[in-house]
Amino acid sequence: MSYRLMFIVNAVVLAIFGVLFMVMPEFVLAQFKSEVYVATIYMARFMGAALLMGGLLLWFLLDVPAKKQKLITFLMLAYSIGGFAMSLIGMTSVGVLRANGWALLVLFGVFALVYAYMLFLQPKSTEAKPRAPRKPKPVTSAPTNEQLG
């Protein structure tokens, strides 16, 4: 799997969740059977804006060089692990996500596993190999007027 394809998939998922949280926070919170207060709706919209920004940022970073894509993959791995941990806390100890929290666990878990595979287990032959520098051609002197004429 290429970095570019993974960034596209992750960007689309982040953008969809971001727009849903910004436009319909009550609906999304109801899917998780979470309390719907004014402050919760406000924070859900705030989080939706952050998710949308993350998706757009990933979309704009599709064509960066391979070395920078690897750094972005480290960032997305950390983000996925953090999201998995927060979803797990939200389901178990805090009790904010009372239903369908498993969907977030699966989503963050799959992204974390794929990013970890890409960073640590993917064969190195699929990455672009740097070219060897070319040898300079020998410099010849330009003909003088006496030789030309």
Order of alpha helices (4+ residues) and beta strands (2+ residues): alpha-alpha-alpha-alpha-alpha-alpha
